[in-house]
């Protein structure tokens, strides 16, 4: 499983992170991140995909 995160910074300081979505493949996650970036993201916001090791599809449903 892959998680797409919004990471918010103020100047150079971390503010917060939010889960934007859960995906089965890295490619799905990256495509959604690219879609978000193409819409336009504010300054200080970073989109990134992170692999969740050990998370099965059944467990991922509980996270949503």
VOBA-1610 file (N, C-alpha, C; in pm, whole numbers, padded with zeros to 5 digits, always signed):
BEGIN
Unk+00084-00118+00000Unk+00000+00000+00000Unk+00089+00124+00000Unk+00036+00228-00061Unk+00106+00357-00070Unk+00014+00466-00016Unk+00072+00560+00054Unk-00005+00673+00107Unk+00047+00801+00043Unk-00046+00884-00003Unk-00012+01015-00057Unk-00031+01115+00056Unk+00076+01186+00090Unk+00073+01281+00199Unk+00083+01425+00150Unk+00007+01512+00215Unk+00027+01655+00204Unk+00113+01693+00324Unk+00225+01755+00302Unk+00311+01801+00411Unk+00317+01953+00404Unk+00280+02018+00513Unk+00273+02163+00518Unk+00392+02220+00594Unk+00455+02321+00534Unk+00566+02391+00597Unk+00532+02539+00605Unk+00577+02603+00710Unk+00570+02748+00722Unk+00714+02796+00729Unk+00754+02871+00628Unk+00895+02905+00610Unk+00971+02773+00597Unk+01057+02740+00688Unk+01129+02612+00680Unk+01087+02516+00790Unk+00982+02550+00866Unk+00938+02467+00976Unk+00819+02380+00938Unk+00825+02254+00979Unk+00715+02161+00960Unk+00594+02208+01040Unk+00476+02208+00977Unk+00352+02245+01045Unk+00264+02124+01072Unk+00231+02050+00965Unk+00146+01931+00980Unk+00152+01847+00853Unk+00101+01725+00865Unk+00090+01634+00751Unk-00050+01576+00751Unk-00105+01558+00632Unk-00239+01501+00618Unk-00236+01393+00510Unk-00312+01288+00532Unk-00324+01181+00433Unk-00421+01226+00325Unk-00374+01226+00201Unk-00459+01263+00088Unk-00526+01141+00027Unk-00463+01024+00040Unk-00523+00903-00016Unk-00436+00782+00005Unk-00498+00665-00010Unk-00429+00536-00003Unk-00441+00467-00138Unk-00332+00408-00185Unk-00329+00348-00318Unk-00259+00213-00314Unk-00296+00126-00405Unk-00240-00009-00411Unk-00101-00011-00472Unk-00074+00082-00562Unk+00056+00082-00629Unk+00121+00220-00620Unk+00253+00218-00635Unk+00327+00345-00635Unk+00284+00432-00752Unk+00259+00368-00866Unk+00221+00444-00986Unk+00088+00518-00964Unk-00010+00450-00905Unk-00139+00515-00876Unk-00119+00637-00785Unk-00036+00618-00683Unk-00009+00726-00588Unk+00057+00844-00659Unk+00158+00815-00739Unk+00230+00921-00809Unk+00139+00995-00908Unk+00053+00921-00976Unk-00039+00985-01070Unk-00132+01082-00998Unk-00183+01042-00883Unk-00270+01132-00806Unk-00193+01253-00755Unk-00068+01232-00714Unk+00016+01343-00672Unk+00042+01440-00785Unk+00069+01387-00904Unk+00091+01472-01021Unk-00035+01549-01056Unk-00149+01482-01045Unk-00277+01549-01073Unk-00295+01668-00978Unk-00268+01645-00850Unk-00278+01753-00752Unk-00182+01867-00781Unk-00060+01832-00820Unk+00040+01934-00851Unk+00000+02014-00975Unk-00063+01949-01072Unk-00106+02018-01194Unk-00220+02115-01167Unk-00301+02085-01067Unk-00410+02176-01031Unk-00352+02303-00971Unk-00240+02286-00903Unk-00175+02400-00839Unk-00175+02382-00689Unk-00059+02386-00631Unk-00049+02372-00486Unk+00013+02498-00429Unk-00031+02537-00311Unk+00023+02659-00251Unk+00168+02643-00210Unk+00235+02754-00198Unk+00373+02754-00151Unk+00377+02696-00010Unk+00475+02612+00017Unk+00488+02552+00149Unk+00419+02417+00161Unk+00359+02368+00053Unk+00293+02238+00054Unk+00374+02142-00032Unk+00399+02024+00022Unk+00472+01920-00050Unk+00383+01797-00061Unk+00378+01737-00178Unk+00305+01611-00199Unk+00409+01501-00212Unk+00388+01389-00141Unk+00483+01280-00151Unk+00412+01147-00129Unk+00464+01042-00192Unk+00413+00907-00174Unk+00509+00828-00085Unk+00452+00757+00011Unk+00531+00677+00104Unk+00474+00536+00108Unk+00563+00437+00098Unk+00521+00297+00103Unk+00492+00258+00247Unk+00376+00194+00266Unk+00340+00140+00397Unk+00373-00008+00396Unk+00482-00045+00458Unk+00523-00185+00462Unk+00438-00261+00562Unk+00402-00383+00527Unk+00327-00468+00618Unk+00178-00438+00624Unk+00129-00351+00538Unk-00014-00319+00537Unk-00080-00397+00424Unk-00173-00482+00460Unk-00244-00559+00358Unk-00366-00480+00313Unk-00427-00525+00206Unk-00545-00457+00154Unk-00657-00454+00259Unk-00675-00563+00334Unk-00779-00568+00436Unk-00753-00463+00544Unk-00629-00450+00587Unk-00595-00350+00689Unk-00608-00209+00636Unk-00580-00190+00508Unk-00591-00058+00448Unk-00734-00008+00450Unk-00831-00099+00434Unk-00972-00058+00438Unk-01007+00002+00573Unk-00946-00048+00680Unk-00972+00004+00814Unk-00916+00145+00830Unk-00811+00179+00756Unk-00748+00310+00766Unk-00831+00419+00700Unk-00917+00382+00607Unk-00992+00483+00532Unk-01110+00534+00605
//
